[in-house]
């Protein structure tokens, strides 16, 4: 059984994924601003209420790992922030808000976990087809899509930097998935994939994908985007 750190567990893919890992017997550290009661009560889940945009709050993660687990087998960066606005209306504050969650928190949490990652550990970053060069883009997502492109490059760089330690870094660029974030941004839009279905894919990839991939970006989408 593995020690799994997962962000963005209050709903959608992250919530379904946390339950799937926990129900399979793995130990899960669920990180989100709000924590569903079922995760709090699950014997295999430890919950930390953290605002990922506040770097100081990540000290809670360091304390938990050092005092409880001692090592981390997998880290899944699933939390995301999305602002839908025409580019001419986007402010620097808007960009900073999105990048704090989608980029800076990914970098900060990875850095915190590095001393506890070991040979065979797998870091999975959830990106988007919007961050893939040449893919069809949704108008109004300049901050979101550019941030998702940034973490792709970051993951590729980390895979190279830490390959000698046997730590794998991979990215899953997801297409449209029926989540609360999608529904809020695009009311009425129906994605072809449910959150639980995508969680199942990410679950298996996290446990086995690093046997076949490192520093790679896999496009997980049945549509364009």
C-alpha positions in Angstrom: 0.0 0.0 0.0 1.3 3.5 -0.9 1.3 6.9 0.6 -0.5 9.3 -1.7 -0.7 13.1 -1.5 -3.6 14.6 -3.5 -4.8 18.2 -3.9 -8.2 19.5 -4.9 -10.2 16.9 -3.0 -13.3 18.8 -2.1 -15.2 17.7 -5.2 -15.0 16.4 -8.8 -12.0 14.3 -9.9 -10.0 14.9 -6.7 -12.8 13.7 -4.4 -13.5 10.6 -6.5 -9.8 9.9 -6.7 -9.2 10.2 -2.9 -12.0 7.7 -2.2 -10.7 5.3 -4.8 -7.2 5.2 -3.4 -8.5 5.0 0.2 -11.0 2.3 -0.6 -8.2 0.3 -2.2 -6.2 0.4 1.1 -3.8 3.2 0.3 -3.0 6.0 2.7 -4.2 9.4 1.4 -3.3 12.9 2.4 -6.2 15.0 1.0 -5.5 18.7 0.6 -8.2 21.2 -0.1 -9.8 24.3 1.4 -13.0 22.4 2.2 -13.1 18.8 3.1 -16.1 16.5 2.5 -17.3 14.7 5.6 -16.9 11.3 4.0 -13.2 11.9 3.6 -12.7 13.1 7.1 -14.3 10.0 8.4 -12.5 7.5 6.2 -9.8 5.5 8.1 -7.3 5.7 5.3 -7.6 9.4 4.7 -5.9 12.3 6.5 -7.2 15.7 5.6 -5.5 19.1 5.7 -7.5 22.3 5.1 -5.0 24.4 3.2 -5.3 27.4 0.8 -2.6 26.4 -1.7 -2.2 30.0 -2.8 -0.6 30.7 0.7 2.8 29.1 0.7 3.1 29.3 4.5 0.2 27.0 4.9 2.1 24.3 3.2 4.2 23.9 6.4 1.3 21.7 7.6 2.3 19.2 4.9 5.9 19.2 5.9 4.9 18.6 9.5 2.5 15.8 8.6 4.9 13.9 6.4 7.9 14.2 8.8 5.8 13.1 11.8 3.6 10.5 10.3 4.6 9.0 6.9 8.3 9.6 6.6 8.0 9.0 2.8 5.7 9.8 -0.2 5.0 7.3 -3.0 2.9 9.5 -5.2 2.0 13.2 -5.4 -0.9 14.3 -7.6 -1.3 17.9 -8.4 -5.1 18.0 -9.1 -6.2 21.4 -7.7 -7.0 24.0 -10.2 -8.3 27.6 -10.5 -10.1 28.9 -13.6 -11.1 32.5 -14.5 -13.3 32.9 -17.7 -12.9 36.5 -19.0 -12.1 38.1 -22.3 -8.4 38.8 -22.4 -8.8 42.6 -22.5 -10.6 42.4 -19.1 -8.1 40.2 -17.4 -6.0 42.0 -14.8 -2.6 41.1 -13.4 -4.4 40.1 -10.2 -6.5 37.6 -12.2 -3.4 36.0 -13.7 -1.7 35.9 -10.2 -4.8 34.2 -8.7 -4.8 31.5 -11.3 -1.0 31.0 -11.4 -0.8 30.8 -7.6 -2.9 27.6 -7.6 -2.0 26.2 -11.0 1.7 26.8 -11.1 3.2 28.2 -7.9 1.5 25.7 -5.6 2.6 22.9 -7.9 6.2 24.0 -7.6 6.0 24.7 -3.9 4.4 21.5 -2.9 6.7 19.5 -5.1 9.7 21.2 -3.5 8.3 20.4 0.0 7.8 16.7 -0.8 11.2 16.2 -2.6 13.0 15.1 0.6 10.4 12.4 1.1 10.2 11.2 -2.5 12.3 8.1 -3.2 13.2 5.8 -6.1 10.0 4.7 -7.7 7.9 7.7 -6.5 5.6 9.3 -9.1 4.6 12.9 -9.4 1.5 13.4 -11.6 0.4 16.9 -12.6 -3.1 17.4 -14.0 -2.9 19.8 -16.9 -5.4 20.5 -19.7 -5.6 20.2 -23.4 -5.8 24.0 -23.3 -2.1 23.9 -22.3 -1.1 21.8 -25.3 0.4 23.6 -28.3 -1.7 23.3 -31.4 -4.9 22.2 -29.6 -8.2 24.0 -29.9 -8.6 26.7 -27.2 -11.6 28.0 -25.4 -11.8 31.8 -25.7 -11.6 33.6 -22.4 -9.2 31.2 -20.8 -5.9 33.0 -21.3 -4.8 32.8 -17.7 -6.0 29.2 -17.2 -4.6 27.7 -20.4 -1.3 29.5 -20.2 -0.9 28.3 -16.6 -1.5 24.7 -17.7 1.1 25.1 -20.4 3.6 26.3 -17.7 3.3 23.2 -15.5 3.9 21.0 -18.5 7.3 22.6 -19.0 8.0 22.5 -15.3 7.3 18.8 -15.1 9.5 18.0 -18.1 12.3 20.0 -16.4 11.9 18.2 -13.1 11.9 14.8 -14.8 15.3 15.6 -16.2 16.7 17.2 -13.0 15.7 14.2 -10.7 16.0 11.3 -13.1 19.1 10.0 -11.3 17.1 9.7 -8.1 14.5 7.5 -9.8 11.6 10.0 -9.3 9.2 10.2 -12.2 7.3 13.3 -13.3 4.5 13.1 -15.8 1.6 15.2 -16.9 -1.9 14.3 -17.9 -3.5 16.9 -20.2 -7.2 16.3 -19.8 -10.0 17.2 -22.1 -13.4 18.3 -20.9 -14.6 16.4 -17.8 -18.0 17.0 -16.2 -16.9 18.7 -13.0 -18.3 21.6 -10.9 -15.5 23.9 -12.2 -16.6 23.1 -15.8 -20.2 23.7 -15.0 -19.5 27.0 -13.4 -17.4 28.2 -16.3 -19.6 26.8 -19.1 -23.2 26.3 -17.9 -25.0 23.8 -19.9 -21.9 22.3 -21.5 -21.9 18.5 -21.4 -18.5 16.8 -21.3 -18.2 13.3 -22.6 -16.4 12.0 -19.5 -17.6 12.0 -15.9 -15.3 12.9 -13.0 -15.4 9.3 -11.6 -14.4 7.9 -15.0 -11.4 10.2 -15.2 -10.5 9.5 -11.6 -10.3 5.8 -12.5 -7.8 6.5 -15.3 -5.7 8.8 -13.1 -5.7 6.2 -10.3 -4.2 3.5 -12.6 -1.8 5.9 -14.2 -0.5 7.1 -10.9 0.3 3.5 -9.7 1.7 2.2 -12.9 2.4 5.0 -15.4 5.9 5.7 -14.1 7.0 2.2 -15.3 6.6 3.4 -18.9 6.8 7.2 -18.8 9.0 9.9 -17.4 8.9 13.6 -18.4 6.0 12.9 -20.7 2.7 14.7 -21.4 -0.2 12.3 -22.2 -3.2 13.8 -23.9 -6.3 12.2 -22.2 -9.2 13.4 -24.3 -11.7 11.9 -26.6 -12.5 15.3 -28.1 -10.7 18.4 -29.3 -10.4 19.9 -26.7 
